[in-house]
Amino acid sequence: MIPLLPFAAGVITGAVAVRLLKTDRTRKTLHQAGDRLRDATVSSLEGIENTSARARRRLGRAEAAKAADGDSVIDADAEKPDGPAS
């Protein structure tokens, strides 16, 4: 008898959930939540785009400055000492 109680509670909970999902108010609320989630995602992606564009500009300026000095990125890496400085 006791194992039937959780099963009955699950059936009742499922029936109530299905009825709630069929109402217009619930559909409207879920649609609004989806819209807010979509807006937040778009906003986050735009922020990532802006941040990566700024990083790309900074890296481009640094690379241009090294090129103007006559040093290449490869030469600068080759001149670094392997061990700790004494």
Buried (B, 14 or more C-beta within 10 A) or exposed (E): EEEEEEEEEEEEEEEEEEEEEEEEEEEEEEEEEEEEEEEEEEEEEEEEEEEEEEEEEEEEEEEEEBEEEEEEEEEEEEEEEEEEEE
